[in-house]
Amino acid sequence: MSESDDFDFNIYAPLKDCFDACEVVCVRGCCGLDAFAPDREAISGWSAKVSRETIQLAIQQLEALVDEVNSVRNPFYNIIPSFFGSYTVSAEDQKSFKEFLAQIHSALLDELLRKKG
């Protein structure tokens, strides 16, 4: 990544579908990242429609996204993928995005355990 590049990460199904299920507050075109909530009920509803393997793949995709986000060391990079319709470089928004990803990860792991039993 060069000094002038912003971070971006392509998000594909099934992680995209999980994120779409979390777009419950507003729409990304209007509110950007604020349109999404790491809503366990929404994630549970999404996971009920997919296989255990699909949840595992979404977790792998999310972990790759987290690794990419955490690899960005320049605090002035926009770390929020364009998928979310956001453009920001504020430290608070970056922190919120990382917390959002952690909450999604936790919810997906819970759903994976539920599917196991």
C-alpha positions as CSV (number, residue, x, y, z in Angstrom):
1,M,0.0,0.0,0.0
2,S,1.5,3.3,-1.0
3,E,1.4,6.5,1.1
4,S,-1.4,7.9,-1.0
5,D,-3.6,4.9,-1.0
6,D,-6.6,4.4,1.2
7,F,-7.5,1.0,2.4
8,D,-10.2,-0.9,0.6
9,F,-11.2,-4.5,0.7
10,N,-13.7,-6.3,-1.5
11,I,-16.4,-8.0,0.4
12,Y,-18.0,-11.1,-1.1
13,A,-20.7,-13.5,-0.1
14,P,-21.3,-14.9,2.4
15,L,-19.8,-12.2,4.5
16,K,-21.5,-9.6,2.3
17,D,-24.8,-11.2,3.0
18,C,-24.2,-11.2,6.7
19,F,-23.3,-7.5,6.6
20,D,-26.4,-6.9,4.5
21,A,-28.5,-8.5,7.3
22,C,-27.0,-6.0,9.7
23,E,-28.1,-3.0,7.7
24,V,-31.0,-2.4,10.0
25,V,-30.6,1.2,11.2
26,C,-30.7,3.0,7.8
27,V,-29.2,2.4,4.4
28,R,-25.5,2.7,3.7
29,G,-26.1,5.2,0.9
30,C,-27.5,7.6,3.4
31,C,-25.8,6.9,6.7
32,G,-22.7,4.9,5.7
33,L,-21.4,2.7,8.5
34,D,-24.0,4.1,10.9
35,A,-26.6,2.2,8.9
36,F,-25.2,-1.1,10.3
37,A,-25.7,-2.6,13.7
38,P,-24.0,-5.7,14.9
39,D,-27.4,-7.0,15.7
40,R,-27.3,-10.6,17.1
41,E,-30.9,-11.1,16.2
42,A,-30.3,-10.1,12.6
43,I,-27.2,-12.3,12.4
44,S,-29.1,-15.2,13.9
45,G,-31.8,-14.7,11.3
46,W,-29.2,-14.8,8.5
47,S,-27.4,-17.8,10.0
48,A,-30.7,-19.7,10.3
49,K,-30.9,-19.6,6.5
50,V,-27.4,-20.8,5.7
51,S,-25.3,-23.9,6.4
52,R,-22.7,-24.3,9.1
53,E,-20.0,-24.3,6.3
54,T,-21.3,-20.9,5.0
55,I,-21.0,-19.4,8.5
56,Q,-17.4,-20.8,8.7
57,L,-16.6,-19.2,5.4
58,A,-18.1,-15.9,6.5
59,I,-15.9,-16.1,9.7
60,Q,-12.8,-16.8,7.6
61,Q,-13.6,-13.8,5.3
62,L,-14.2,-11.6,8.4
63,E,-10.9,-12.7,9.9
64,A,-9.1,-11.8,6.7
65,L,-10.8,-8.4,6.7
66,V,-9.7,-7.8,10.4
67,D,-6.1,-8.8,9.5
68,E,-6.1,-6.3,6.6
69,V,-7.6,-3.6,8.8
70,N,-5.1,-4.2,11.6
71,S,-2.2,-4.1,9.1
72,V,-2.9,-0.5,8.3
73,R,-0.6,1.5,10.5
74,N,-1.1,5.0,9.1
75,P,-3.8,6.7,11.2
76,F,-4.8,8.9,8.3
77,Y,-5.9,6.0,6.0
78,N,-9.6,5.4,5.6
79,I,-9.8,1.8,6.9
80,I,-13.6,1.4,6.3
81,P,-14.2,-0.5,3.0
82,S,-16.3,1.4,0.4
83,F,-18.9,-1.4,0.8
84,F,-20.1,0.5,3.9
85,G,-20.5,3.7,2.0
86,S,-18.3,5.5,4.4
87,Y,-15.3,7.7,4.0
88,T,-13.6,8.7,7.2
89,V,-10.2,9.0,8.7
90,S,-11.1,9.9,12.2
91,A,-9.6,7.8,14.9
92,E,-13.0,7.5,16.6
93,D,-14.6,6.1,13.5
94,Q,-11.7,3.7,13.0
95,K,-12.1,2.5,16.5
96,S,-15.9,2.1,16.1
97,F,-15.3,0.1,12.9
98,K,-12.9,-2.3,14.6
99,E,-15.4,-2.7,17.4
100,F,-18.2,-3.4,14.9
101,L,-16.0,-6.1,13.3
102,A,-15.3,-7.7,16.7
103,Q,-19.0,-7.8,17.6
104,I,-19.9,-9.4,14.2
105,H,-17.1,-11.9,14.8
106,S,-18.4,-12.8,18.3
107,A,-22.0,-13.2,17.0
108,L,-20.9,-15.4,14.1
109,L,-18.9,-17.7,16.4
110,D,-21.9,-18.0,18.7
111,E,-24.0,-18.9,15.7
112,L,-21.5,-21.5,14.6
113,L,-21.6,-23.1,18.0
114,R,-25.4,-23.1,17.9
115,K,-25.3,-24.9,14.5
116,K,-22.9,-27.5,15.9
117,G,-25.3,-28.6,18.7
